[in-house]
Amino acid sequence: KTIFAPRLLVITVGLSILPDLDAIPGILTGDIGRFHNQWMNSFVASTIVALGIGVAVWSRRGSGFVRWFSITLLCYTTHILMDFFTWGRGVMLLWPFSSYRYKPPANLFYGLHWSQGLISSAHLWTVLTELGFIAVVSSIAHYLFKARFTPAAQD
């Protein structure tokens, strides 16, 4: 069964924001730093979540484990890597083996600064840079997909 582009977009965006679910208790308690960008931003967490979604789809449909495991792992891990390249306190990439916060040699993204509130005009720069990154990655993926699946011209 083919997934149509709008549905796939909603699914991939949903899977990509899973690492930020830990911000909800932070927002509710007024202490973002205590909850957000902790263990959910690790490769182990991405694997566990991908396994869970893969198993859930497989148990419901009897197939699709590899597809949904792969899609979830790609979306979740992309979010973690974007967080890694975002200005801030670093990402616990190797949790539970290490709680060290890894930082990149250069920041590509500005990120959200929660001290400026949930809604702030300063967040516009974050939205623009991340949308730009997504546009570049999507364009490359589209080009590669089109090149791979477009029949070669016949002589």
C-alpha positions in Angstrom: 0.0 0.0 0.0 1.4 3.4 -1.0 1.5 6.2 1.4 0.5 9.5 -0.2 2.8 12.6 0.2 0.6 14.6 2.6 0.0 11.7 4.9 3.7 10.7 4.8 4.6 14.3 5.7 2.4 14.3 8.7 3.8 10.9 9.8 7.4 11.9 9.4 7.0 15.2 11.1 5.2 13.4 14.0 7.9 10.9 14.3 10.6 13.6 14.1 9.2 15.5 17.0 9.1 12.5 19.4 12.4 13.5 21.1 10.8 16.8 22.1 7.9 15.2 24.1 10.1 15.5 27.2 9.5 19.3 26.9 5.8 18.8 27.9 6.5 18.2 31.6 9.1 21.0 31.6 6.5 23.4 30.2 3.9 22.2 32.7 6.3 22.6 35.7 8.0 25.7 34.4 11.4 23.9 34.4 12.3 23.0 30.8 16.0 22.3 31.6 15.0 19.6 34.1 13.2 17.5 31.6 14.0 18.6 28.0 16.9 17.4 26.0 17.8 14.6 28.4 17.7 10.8 27.7 15.2 11.1 24.8 17.9 12.7 22.7 20.1 9.6 22.6 20.7 6.9 20.0 19.5 4.3 22.4 16.2 6.1 22.9 15.8 6.4 19.1 16.4 2.6 18.7 13.9 1.7 21.5 11.2 4.0 20.1 11.8 2.6 16.5 11.6 -0.9 17.8 8.4 -0.1 19.7 6.7 1.4 16.6 8.0 -1.4 14.4 6.6 -4.0 16.7 3.3 -2.1 17.1 2.8 -2.0 13.3 3.9 -5.6 12.9 1.5 -6.8 15.6 -1.4 -4.9 14.0 -0.7 -5.7 10.4 1.4 -8.8 10.5 4.1 -7.0 8.3 5.8 -3.7 8.0 8.3 -4.0 10.9 11.4 -3.2 8.8 9.7 -0.3 7.0 8.3 1.4 10.1 11.4 0.7 12.2 13.5 2.3 9.5 11.3 5.3 9.0 11.0 5.9 12.7 14.7 5.5 13.3 15.6 7.9 10.4 13.1 10.6 11.6 14.0 10.3 15.3 17.8 10.2 14.6 17.6 13.2 12.2 16.0 15.2 15.1 18.8 14.2 17.4 21.4 15.2 14.9 19.7 18.6 14.3 19.7 19.1 18.1 23.3 18.2 18.2 24.1 20.9 15.7 22.0 23.5 17.6 23.4 26.1 20.0 22.8 24.9 23.5 24.1 22.8 26.3 24.8 19.7 24.2 23.1 16.4 23.6 23.4 13.2 25.6 24.0 11.1 22.5 25.3 8.0 24.3 22.8 7.8 27.2 22.5 5.4 29.2 26.2 4.6 28.7 27.2 8.2 29.4 25.4 11.3 30.5 28.1 13.5 28.9 26.6 16.2 26.7 28.2 16.3 23.3 28.6 19.5 21.4 29.4 20.0 17.7 32.6 21.8 16.4 30.2 24.3 14.8 26.5 25.2 15.3 24.3 25.1 12.3 21.0 26.0 14.0 20.1 28.7 16.5 17.5 26.7 18.4 14.7 27.7 20.7 15.6 29.8 23.7 13.0 28.9 26.3 13.9 31.8 28.4 12.2 34.0 25.8 8.9 32.2 26.3 7.0 29.6 24.4 6.0 32.1 21.7 8.7 34.6 20.7 9.6 36.4 17.5 13.2 35.2 18.2 12.1 31.6 17.4 11.5 32.7 13.8 15.2 32.3 13.0 15.1 28.8 14.2 12.0 28.0 12.1 13.6 29.5 9.0 17.0 27.7 9.3 15.4 24.4 10.1 12.9 24.7 7.2 15.9 25.6 4.9 17.7 22.5 6.1 14.7 20.3 5.5 14.2 21.9 2.0 17.8 21.0 1.1 17.6 17.4 2.4 14.2 17.0 0.7 15.5 18.3 -2.6 18.4 15.9 -2.5 16.2 13.0 -1.6 13.7 13.9 -4.3 16.5 14.2 -6.9 18.0 10.8 -5.9 14.6 9.1 -5.9 13.7 10.6 -9.3 17.1 9.6 -10.7 16.8 6.1 -9.4 13.3 5.4 -10.5 13.0 7.3 -13.8 13.6 5.0 -16.7 16.7 5.8 -18.8 16.1 7.3 -22.2 16.0 4.7 -25.0 18.4 5.2 -27.9 
